[in-house]
Amino acid sequence: MQFDDAVIQCFLDHQLQLFPEAVAESPEEAKHFLEECMAVVVDSPEAVLEYFDAEGIDVDGADPDTILEAEEVFEIGDGRYLVVEG
């Protein structure tokens, strides 16, 4: 998956919501990390739910609004969401 500048900057700015310490210090490190952990970018909260369900992650009781509170979900700010499995 290709990660554009907005996705990479979002991850750099908010990575501590998922990890206790920074895993990337530069855009290059962030891109490499996201590629290695097979992160995905989706276009809606419903797509986040579908992704979690497809990956076998328990989403019982979750709805499109509450799923965005998961620490693995990063709101990019342009209607897209980055999902990083930590």
Backbone atoms as SQL, in Angstrom:
CREATE TABLE atoms (id INTEGER PRIMARY KEY, chain TEXT, resi INTEGER, resn TEXT, atom TEXT, x REAL, y REAL, z REAL);
INSERT INTO atoms VALUES
  (1, 'A', 1, 'MET', 'N', 0.851, -1.180, 0.000),
  (2, 'A', 1, 'MET', 'CA', 0.000, 0.000, 0.000),
  (3, 'A', 1, 'MET', 'C', 0.891, 1.235, 0.000),
  (4, 'A', 2, 'GLN', 'N', 0.486, 2.221, -0.754),
  (5, 'A', 2, 'GLN', 'CA', 1.203, 3.490, -0.789),
  (6, 'A', 2, 'GLN', 'C', 0.641, 4.415, 0.298),
  (7, 'A', 3, 'PHE', 'N', 1.527, 5.075, 0.996),
  (8, 'A', 3, 'PHE', 'CA', 1.121, 6.016, 2.035),
  (9, 'A', 3, 'PHE', 'C', 1.540, 7.415, 1.623),
  (10, 'A', 4, 'ASP', 'N', 0.565, 8.321, 1.508),
  (11, 'A', 4, 'ASP', 'CA', 0.878, 9.688, 1.093),
  (12, 'A', 4, 'ASP', 'C', 1.352, 10.504, 2.295),
  (13, 'A', 5, 'ASP', 'N', 1.739, 11.745, 2.013),
  (14, 'A', 5, 'ASP', 'CA', 2.301, 12.607, 3.058),
  (15, 'A', 5, 'ASP', 'C', 1.339, 12.832, 4.221),
  (16, 'A', 6, 'ALA', 'N', 0.043, 12.973, 3.931),
  (17, 'A', 6, 'ALA', 'CA', -0.941, 13.203, 5.000),
  (18, 'A', 6, 'ALA', 'C', -1.022, 12.006, 5.943),
  (19, 'A', 7, 'VAL', 'N', -0.980, 10.810, 5.401),
  (20, 'A', 7, 'VAL', 'CA', -1.040, 9.591, 6.214),
  (21, 'A', 7, 'VAL', 'C', 0.211, 9.478, 7.080),
  (22, 'A', 8, 'ILE', 'N', 1.351, 9.692, 6.470),
  (23, 'A', 8, 'ILE', 'CA', 2.614, 9.583, 7.207),
  (24, 'A', 8, 'ILE', 'C', 2.694, 10.635, 8.313),
  (25, 'A', 9, 'GLN', 'N', 2.296, 11.861, 8.025),
  (26, 'A', 9, 'GLN', 'CA', 2.333, 12.910, 9.050),
  (27, 'A', 9, 'GLN', 'C', 1.356, 12.618, 10.175),
  (28, 'A', 10, 'CYS', 'N', 0.183, 12.118, 9.843),
  (29, 'A', 10, 'CYS', 'CA', -0.799, 11.742, 10.868),
  (30, 'A', 10, 'CYS', 'C', -0.209, 10.703, 11.811),
  (31, 'A', 11, 'PHE', 'N', 0.435, 9.689, 11.241),
  (32, 'A', 11, 'PHE', 'CA', 1.034, 8.655, 12.079),
  (33, 'A', 11, 'PHE', 'C', 2.142, 9.230, 12.954),
  (34, 'A', 12, 'LEU', 'N', 3.007, 10.036, 12.370),
  (35, 'A', 12, 'LEU', 'CA', 4.087, 10.638, 13.163),
  (36, 'A', 12, 'LEU', 'C', 3.534, 11.478, 14.319),
  (37, 'A', 13, 'ASP', 'N', 2.487, 12.234, 14.049),
  (38, 'A', 13, 'ASP', 'CA', 1.911, 13.120, 15.061),
  (39, 'A', 13, 'ASP', 'C', 1.180, 12.376, 16.172),
  (40, 'A', 14, 'HIS', 'N', 0.635, 11.198, 15.870),
  (41, 'A', 14, 'HIS', 'CA', -0.259, 10.532, 16.822),
  (42, 'A', 14, 'HIS', 'C', 0.164, 9.121, 17.199),
  (43, 'A', 15, 'GLN', 'N', 1.358, 8.706, 16.864),
  (44, 'A', 15, 'GLN', 'CA', 1.781, 7.332, 17.126),
  (45, 'A', 15, 'GLN', 'C', 1.751, 6.947, 18.604),
  (46, 'A', 16, 'LEU', 'N', 1.860, 7.915, 19.483),
  (47, 'A', 16, 'LEU', 'CA', 1.857, 7.599, 20.917),
  (48, 'A', 16, 'LEU', 'C', 0.483, 7.188, 21.435),
  (49, 'A', 17, 'GLN', 'N', -0.569, 7.344, 20.630),
  (50, 'A', 17, 'GLN', 'CA', -1.882, 6.835, 21.051),
  (51, 'A', 17, 'GLN', 'C', -1.895, 5.311, 21.026),
  (52, 'A', 18, 'LEU', 'N', -0.971, 4.704, 20.271),
  (53, 'A', 18, 'LEU', 'CA', -0.928, 3.253, 20.140),
  (54, 'A', 18, 'LEU', 'C', 0.300, 2.642, 20.804),
  (55, 'A', 19, 'PHE', 'N', 1.401, 3.350, 20.783),
  (56, 'A', 19, 'PHE', 'CA', 2.660, 2.818, 21.300),
  (57, 'A', 19, 'PHE', 'C', 3.148, 3.653, 22.482),
  (58, 'A', 20, 'PRO', 'N', 3.806, 3.010, 23.472),
  (59, 'A', 20, 'PRO', 'CA', 4.267, 3.753, 24.643),
  (60, 'A', 20, 'PRO', 'C', 5.412, 4.715, 24.336),
  (61, 'A', 21, 'GLU', 'N', 6.128, 4.463, 23.250),
  (62, 'A', 21, 'GLU', 'CA', 7.178, 5.378, 22.819),
  (63, 'A', 21, 'GLU', 'C', 7.199, 5.428, 21.291),
  (64, 'A', 22, 'ALA', 'N', 7.804, 6.459, 20.756),
  (65, 'A', 22, 'ALA', 'CA', 7.817, 6.654, 19.308),
  (66, 'A', 22, 'ALA', 'C', 8.499, 5.480, 18.610),
  (67, 'A', 23, 'VAL', 'N', 7.883, 5.007, 17.537),
  (68, 'A', 23, 'VAL', 'CA', 8.479, 3.947, 16.722),
  (69, 'A', 23, 'VAL', 'C', 9.094, 4.523, 15.454),
  (70, 'A', 24, 'ALA', 'N', 8.827, 5.799, 15.180),
  (71, 'A', 24, 'ALA', 'CA', 9.380, 6.465, 14.003),
  (72, 'A', 24, 'ALA', 'C', 9.658, 7.926, 14.338),
  (73, 'A', 25, 'GLU', 'N', 10.792, 8.406, 13.856),
  (74, 'A', 25, 'GLU', 'CA', 11.177, 9.795, 14.095),
  (75, 'A', 25, 'GLU', 'C', 11.122, 10.639, 12.827),
  (76, 'A', 26, 'SER', 'N', 11.101, 9.993, 11.678),
  (77, 'A', 26, 'SER', 'CA', 11.126, 10.722, 10.409),
  (78, 'A', 26, 'SER', 'C', 10.047, 10.162, 9.486),
  (79, 'A', 27, 'PRO', 'N', 9.697, 10.905, 8.449),
  (80, 'A', 27, 'PRO', 'CA', 8.723, 10.384, 7.487),
  (81, 'A', 27, 'PRO', 'C', 9.175, 9.064, 6.859),
  (82, 'A', 28, 'GLU', 'N', 10.457, 8.934, 6.579),
  (83, 'A', 28, 'GLU', 'CA', 10.967, 7.694, 5.984),
  (84, 'A', 28, 'GLU', 'C', 10.782, 6.517, 6.943),
  (85, 'A', 29, 'GLU', 'N', 11.104, 6.717, 8.228),
  (86, 'A', 29, 'GLU', 'CA', 10.926, 5.664, 9.223),
  (87, 'A', 29, 'GLU', 'C', 9.449, 5.317, 9.375),
  (88, 'A', 30, 'ALA', 'N', 8.584, 6.338, 9.364),
  (89, 'A', 30, 'ALA', 'CA', 7.149, 6.093, 9.500),
  (90, 'A', 30, 'ALA', 'C', 6.621, 5.284, 8.324),
  (91, 'A', 31, 'LYS', 'N', 7.024, 5.657, 7.116),
  (92, 'A', 31, 'LYS', 'CA', 6.584, 4.918, 5.927),
  (93, 'A', 31, 'LYS', 'C', 7.035, 3.465, 6.006),
  (94, 'A', 32, 'HIS', 'N', 8.285, 3.253, 6.354),
  (95, 'A', 32, 'HIS', 'CA', 8.807, 1.890, 6.466),
  (96, 'A', 32, 'HIS', 'C', 8.034, 1.103, 7.532),
  (97, 'A', 33, 'PHE', 'N', 7.786, 1.723, 8.667),
  (98, 'A', 33, 'PHE', 'CA', 7.050, 1.039, 9.742),
  (99, 'A', 33, 'PHE', 'C', 5.649, 0.662, 9.277),
  (100, 'A', 34, 'LEU', 'N', 4.945, 1.591, 8.653),
  (101, 'A', 34, 'LEU', 'CA', 3.583, 1.328, 8.195),
  (102, 'A', 34, 'LEU', 'C', 3.560, 0.215, 7.154),
  (103, 'A', 35, 'GLU', 'N', 4.543, 0.191, 6.277),
  (104, 'A', 35, 'GLU', 'CA', 4.626, -0.886, 5.289),
  (105, 'A', 35, 'GLU', 'C', 4.887, -2.226, 5.957),
  (106, 'A', 36, 'GLU', 'N', 5.798, -2.251, 6.920),
  (107, 'A', 36, 'GLU', 'CA', 6.153, -3.500, 7.611),
  (108, 'A', 36, 'GLU', 'C', 4.987, -4.089, 8.401),
  (109, 'A', 37, 'CYS', 'N', 4.194, -3.233, 9.034),
  (110, 'A', 37, 'CYS', 'CA', 3.089, -3.746, 9.854),
  (111, 'A', 37, 'CYS', 'C', 1.803, -3.876, 9.048),
  (112, 'A', 38, 'MET', 'N', 1.913, -3.629, 7.733),
  (113, 'A', 38, 'MET', 'CA', 0.783, -3.803, 6.826),
  (114, 'A', 38, 'MET', 'C', -0.426, -2.967, 7.238),
  (115, 'A', 39, 'ALA', 'N', -0.159, -1.713, 7.573),
  (116, 'A', 39, 'ALA', 'CA', -1.235, -0.778, 7.911),
  (117, 'A', 39, 'ALA', 'C', -2.096, -0.543, 6.673),
  (118, 'A', 40, 'VAL', 'N', -3.329, -0.116, 6.898),
  (119, 'A', 40, 'VAL', 'CA', -4.246, 0.156, 5.791),
  (120, 'A', 40, 'VAL', 'C', -4.880, 1.532, 5.971),
  (121, 'A', 41, 'VAL', 'N', -5.285, 2.103, 4.854),
  (122, 'A', 41, 'VAL', 'CA', -6.027, 3.357, 4.847),
  (123, 'A', 41, 'VAL', 'C', -7.397, 3.052, 4.271),
  (124, 'A', 42, 'VAL', 'N', -8.436, 3.466, 5.005),
  (125, 'A', 42, 'VAL', 'CA', -9.813, 3.239, 4.548),
  (126, 'A', 42, 'VAL', 'C', -10.548, 4.574, 4.510),
  (127, 'A', 43, 'ASP', 'N', -11.707, 4.562, 3.821),
  (128, 'A', 43, 'ASP', 'CA', -12.415, 5.808, 3.541),
  (129, 'A', 43, 'ASP', 'C', -13.594, 6.141, 4.441),
  (130, 'A', 44, 'SER', 'N', -13.893, 5.280, 5.424),
  (131, 'A', 44, 'SER', 'CA', -15.058, 5.562, 6.260),
  (132, 'A', 44, 'SER', 'C', -14.989, 4.762, 7.546),
  (133, 'A', 45, 'PRO', 'N', -15.741, 5.193, 8.572),
  (134, 'A', 45, 'PRO', 'CA', -15.829, 4.403, 9.804),
  (135, 'A', 45, 'PRO', 'C', -16.387, 2.997, 9.536),
  (136, 'A', 46, 'GLU', 'N', -17.310, 2.891, 8.592),
  (137, 'A', 46, 'GLU', 'CA', -17.872, 1.576, 8.256),
  (138, 'A', 46, 'GLU', 'C', -16.788, 0.658, 7.689),
  (139, 'A', 47, 'ALA', 'N', -15.886, 1.231, 6.899),
  (140, 'A', 47, 'ALA', 'CA', -14.786, 0.448, 6.341),
  (141, 'A', 47, 'ALA', 'C', -13.812, 0.008, 7.429),
  (142, 'A', 48, 'VAL', 'N', -13.643, 0.817, 8.479),
  (143, 'A', 48, 'VAL', 'CA', -12.824, 0.410, 9.618),
  (144, 'A', 48, 'VAL', 'C', -13.450, -0.832, 10.262),
  (145, 'A', 49, 'LEU', 'N', -14.761, -0.776, 10.497),
  (146, 'A', 49, 'LEU', 'CA', -15.466, -1.932, 11.064),
  (147, 'A', 49, 'LEU', 'C', -15.303, -3.162, 10.183),
  (148, 'A', 50, 'GLU', 'N', -15.467, -3.001, 8.882),
  (149, 'A', 50, 'GLU', 'CA', -15.332, -4.119, 7.949),
  (150, 'A', 50, 'GLU', 'C', -13.913, -4.696, 7.994),
  (151, 'A', 51, 'TYR', 'N', -12.926, -3.836, 8.061),
  (152, 'A', 51, 'TYR', 'CA', -11.536, -4.292, 8.127),
  (153, 'A', 51, 'TYR', 'C', -11.306, -5.110, 9.399),
  (154, 'A', 52, 'PHE', 'N', -11.718, -4.574, 10.543),
  (155, 'A', 52, 'PHE', 'CA', -11.540, -5.300, 11.803),
  (156, 'A', 52, 'PHE', 'C', -12.245, -6.649, 11.751),
  (157, 'A', 53, 'ASP', 'N', -13.457, -6.675, 11.234),
  (158, 'A', 53, 'ASP', 'CA', -14.217, -7.916, 11.137),
  (159, 'A', 53, 'ASP', 'C', -13.489, -8.915, 10.239),
  (160, 'A', 54, 'ALA', 'N', -12.991, -8.460, 9.112),
  (161, 'A', 54, 'ALA', 'CA', -12.277, -9.341, 8.174),
  (162, 'A', 54, 'ALA', 'C', -10.991, -9.891, 8.788),
  (163, 'A', 55, 'GLU', 'N', -10.376, -9.128, 9.679),
  (164, 'A', 55, 'GLU', 'CA', -9.146, -9.555, 10.330),
  (165, 'A', 55, 'GLU', 'C', -9.403, -10.419, 11.567),
  (166, 'A', 56, 'GLY', 'N', -10.685, -10.647, 11.879),
  (167, 'A', 56, 'GLY', 'CA', -11.022, -11.478, 13.028),
  (168, 'A', 56, 'GLY', 'C', -10.953, -10.767, 14.361),
  (169, 'A', 57, 'ILE', 'N', -10.953, -9.453, 14.324),
  (170, 'A', 57, 'ILE', 'CA', -10.926, -8.657, 15.552),
  (171, 'A', 57, 'ILE', 'C', -12.365, -8.492, 16.035),
  (172, 'A', 58, 'ASP', 'N', -12.592, -8.754, 17.318),
  (173, 'A', 58, 'ASP', 'CA', -13.939, -8.697, 17.887),
  (174, 'A', 58, 'ASP', 'C', -14.490, -7.280, 17.793),
  (175, 'A', 59, 'VAL', 'N', -15.589, -7.132, 17.075),
  (176, 'A', 59, 'VAL', 'CA', -16.245, -5.832, 16.941),
  (177, 'A', 59, 'VAL', 'C', -17.674, -5.871, 17.463),
  (178, 'A', 60, 'ASP', 'N', -18.000, -6.906, 18.254),
  (179, 'A', 60, 'ASP', 'CA', -19.348, -6.990, 18.818),
  (180, 'A', 60, 'ASP', 'C', -19.662, -5.741, 19.627),
  (181, 'A', 61, 'GLY', 'N', -20.786, -5.151, 19.352),
  (182, 'A', 61, 'GLY', 'CA', -21.234, -3.968, 20.065),
  (183, 'A', 61, 'GLY', 'C', -20.642, -2.669, 19.550),
  (184, 'A', 62, 'ALA', 'N', -19.698, -2.773, 18.624),
  (185, 'A', 62, 'ALA', 'CA', -19.096, -1.558, 18.075),
  (186, 'A', 62, 'ALA', 'C', -19.965, -1.013, 16.953),
  (187, 'A', 63, 'ASP', 'N', -19.959, 0.285, 16.834),
  (188, 'A', 63, 'ASP', 'CA', -20.662, 0.922, 15.723),
  (189, 'A', 63, 'ASP', 'C', -19.672, 1.880, 15.059),
  (190, 'A', 64, 'PRO', 'N', -20.036, 2.430, 13.914),
  (191, 'A', 64, 'PRO', 'CA', -19.079, 3.288, 13.202),
  (192, 'A', 64, 'PRO', 'C', -18.532, 4.452, 14.028),
  (193, 'A', 65, 'ASP', 'N', -19.294, 4.963, 14.979),
  (194, 'A', 65, 'ASP', 'CA', -18.792, 6.078, 15.791),
  (195, 'A', 65, 'ASP', 'C', -17.826, 5.602, 16.873),
  (196, 'A', 66, 'THR', 'N', -18.166, 4.518, 17.554),
  (197, 'A', 66, 'THR', 'CA', -17.309, 4.057, 18.649),
  (198, 'A', 66, 'THR', 'C', -16.044, 3.379, 18.150),
  (199, 'A', 67, 'ILE', 'N', -16.072, 2.803, 16.953),
  (200, 'A', 67, 'ILE', 'CA', -14.873, 2.125, 16.451),
  (201, 'A', 67, 'ILE', 'C', -13.732, 3.118, 16.236),
  (202, 'A', 68, 'LEU', 'N', -14.063, 4.360, 16.011),
  (203, 'A', 68, 'LEU', 'CA', -13.033, 5.377, 15.800),
  (204, 'A', 68, 'LEU', 'C', -12.264, 5.698, 17.075),
  (205, 'A', 69, 'GLU', 'N', -12.781, 5.250, 18.215),
  (206, 'A', 69, 'GLU', 'CA', -12.100, 5.453, 19.485),
  (207, 'A', 69, 'GLU', 'C', -11.014, 4.412, 19.735),
  (208, 'A', 70, 'ALA', 'N', -10.966, 3.364, 18.900),
  (209, 'A', 70, 'ALA', 'CA', -9.943, 2.325, 19.063),
  (210, 'A', 70, 'ALA', 'C', -8.563, 2.949, 18.879),
  (211, 'A', 71, 'GLU', 'N', -7.618, 2.536, 19.709),
  (212, 'A', 71, 'GLU', 'CA', -6.282, 3.139, 19.644),
  (213, 'A', 71, 'GLU', 'C', -5.556, 2.819, 18.333),
  (214, 'A', 72, 'GLU', 'N', -6.005, 1.809, 17.613),
  (215, 'A', 72, 'GLU', 'CA', -5.388, 1.447, 16.332),
  (216, 'A', 72, 'GLU', 'C', -5.859, 2.316, 15.173),
  (217, 'A', 73, 'VAL', 'N', -6.859, 3.155, 15.417),
  (218, 'A', 73, 'VAL', 'CA', -7.465, 3.951, 14.351),
  (219, 'A', 73, 'VAL', 'C', -7.006, 5.408, 14.474),
  (220, 'A', 74, 'PHE', 'N', -6.440, 5.907, 13.387),
  (221, 'A', 74, 'PHE', 'CA', -5.940, 7.274, 13.329),
  (222, 'A', 74, 'PHE', 'C', -6.770, 8.034, 12.302),
  (223, 'A', 75, 'GLU', 'N', -7.400, 9.120, 12.715),
  (224, 'A', 75, 'GLU', 'CA', -8.166, 9.941, 11.782),
  (225, 'A', 75, 'GLU', 'C', -7.202, 10.869, 11.050),
  (226, 'A', 76, 'ILE', 'N', -7.122, 10.714, 9.758),
  (227, 'A', 76, 'ILE', 'CA', -6.172, 11.486, 8.961),
  (228, 'A', 76, 'ILE', 'C', -6.602, 12.936, 8.840),
  (229, 'A', 77, 'GLY', 'N', -7.913, 13.177, 8.834),
  (230, 'A', 77, 'GLY', 'CA', -8.409, 14.545, 8.792),
  (231, 'A', 77, 'GLY', 'C', -9.018, 14.930, 7.459),
  (232, 'A', 78, 'ASP', 'N', -8.984, 14.037, 6.511),
  (233, 'A', 78, 'ASP', 'CA', -9.550, 14.321, 5.198),
  (234, 'A', 78, 'ASP', 'C', -10.633, 13.305, 4.823),
  (235, 'A', 79, 'GLY', 'N', -11.223, 12.679, 5.862),
  (236, 'A', 79, 'GLY', 'CA', -12.263, 11.686, 5.623),
  (237, 'A', 79, 'GLY', 'C', -11.726, 10.260, 5.566),
  (238, 'A', 80, 'ARG', 'N', -10.402, 10.121, 5.659),
  (239, 'A', 80, 'ARG', 'CA', -9.790, 8.791, 5.640),
  (240, 'A', 80, 'ARG', 'C', -9.290, 8.424, 7.029),
  (241, 'A', 81, 'TYR', 'N', -9.072, 7.125, 7.214),
  (242, 'A', 81, 'TYR', 'CA', -8.611, 6.601, 8.491),
  (243, 'A', 81, 'TYR', 'C', -7.482, 5.627, 8.263),
  (244, 'A', 82, 'LEU', 'N', -6.437, 5.752, 9.075),
  (245, 'A', 82, 'LEU', 'CA', -5.311, 4.835, 9.051),
  (246, 'A', 82, 'LEU', 'C', -5.541, 3.814, 10.147),
  (247, 'A', 83, 'VAL', 'N', -5.426, 2.540, 9.806),
  (248, 'A', 83, 'VAL', 'CA', -5.569, 1.478, 10.793),
  (249, 'A', 83, 'VAL', 'C', -4.218, 0.781, 10.910),
  (250, 'A', 84, 'VAL', 'N', -3.676, 0.789, 12.129),
  (251, 'A', 84, 'VAL', 'CA', -2.362, 0.205, 12.402),
  (252, 'A', 84, 'VAL', 'C', -2.539, -0.836, 13.486),
  (253, 'A', 85, 'GLU', 'N', -2.217, -2.070, 13.166),
  (254, 'A', 85, 'GLU', 'CA', -2.290, -3.113, 14.197),
  (255, 'A', 85, 'GLU', 'C', -0.981, -3.124, 14.958),
  (256, 'A', 86, 'GLY', 'N', -1.054, -2.800, 16.236),
  (257, 'A', 86, 'GLY', 'CA', 0.146, -2.742, 17.072),
  (258, 'A', 86, 'GLY', 'C', 0.421, -4.050, 17.699);
